């Protein structure tokens, strides 16, 4: 299991866990999209937003390995803001690749993207130089 060094272990000042200390001997907990209801607690939404912000700061919009990221926290975002990053995705693998969906984040957690400068690629025919 890849340990993401520098990734926060939890939401500051809370018990909302972001990472695991060690791998589960029975294998990785499978990721599955959890249904989010409109009446979720504000603290739960803050934990999701904090986790997304940490993911964006650590990985950007590039694909990343699941590694020691908490399955419970990922599952609240899985299938919406965080999606499979490979065709043969295994939800029960620590080596599974994931990627963020910036459009979904902009709809659900616009405050998270407001903290980043979004840079589009060059227009067709333009160079970055």
N, C-alpha and C positions, 0 to 999 in steps of 0.2 A: 504494500500500500504506500503510495507516494504521499509524503507529508509536505504540505504547502507551507514552507517556512515564511514567516512574516505575515501570514494570514491571521486575523484576530480569532482567538479561541471562543469568544462570546461577545454579545452586545455589551458594551461598557456599562457598568452599573446594574446589570441584570443577570439572571440565570439562563438567558436564552443562548443555547449552545450553538456554535458555528462549526466546530471541528471535533474530531475524535482523537483520543490519545493513542489508542492502539486498535488494530484490526480485530474484527469479530471472528472468533475461531470457527463459527458455523458459516462463515461467508458474509459477504456484504448484504446489508438490508436492501431489498429491491426498491428502486425509486418508482413511485406511482403518483400521478396527479391527484392531489387532495382538493376536494371541493371547498371553495372559499365562499362564505356567506356574507351578505352585506352587514350583518350585525357582529362581525368579528371585533374583538377588543382592540382598542387603539394601541395597546402595548404589543399585540401580535403584529399589527401592521408596521409599527416602528421596527420590530425585529426583522421583518421581511425587507423593509427598506434599508436597514443597516447592513443586512447580509448582501443585498444586491449592490449596495455601494462598495462593500469590501470586495466583491467579485469583480466589479468594474475597475476598481483601483488596482487590483492584483493581476487580472488577466486582460482587461480591456474587452474588446469584442472578438478576440481570437479564441479558437477552440481550446478547452482546458480539460485535463484529466480530473475525474471525480476525486480520486485519492482519499484524503482523510476528511473531506467535507461531510458534514452531518446529513444523513439521509432524511431525517425528519424535516429539517429546514429546507433542504433541496426540494422535497416533495410538495411543500406549500407553493413553490414557484414552478415546479416541473410541468412541462407541457404548455406553458404560457410564456413567462419571462425567461426561463431557462429550458432549452430544448436539446434533444440529442444532436451531437455534433458529428455523427458518423452513420453510415447506412446500416451496418449490422450492429446496432446498439444493443448492449446487454444491460438491462436495468439493475442486475444483481452483480455487477463487476466494479471493483475499485478502479480498474483501468479504463472504464467507459469514458468516452469523450463527450463533453457538453459544450454548449455555446449559448451566449445570451441573445435574446431577441430584442433589439433596441426599440422597435416599433411597439412591442407589447409593453415594455417598460415605460415608454412615453405615455401610453394610455393609462396604465395602472399606477405607476409611481413616478410622475413627472418631476417631483421634487428631487429625485435621485439624479436624473440626467441634468438637472439645472446646475449641478456642481461640477460638470465636466464641459470642456469645450469640444463640441462635435465638429470634426473636420471632414468635409466631403472629399472624395477623390478628385482628381483633375477632370475637367470637362473633356469631352471627346475632342481629340486633336491637340490638347494642351499638354505641357510637360510640367513636372513638379519643380523643375530647376528654377 
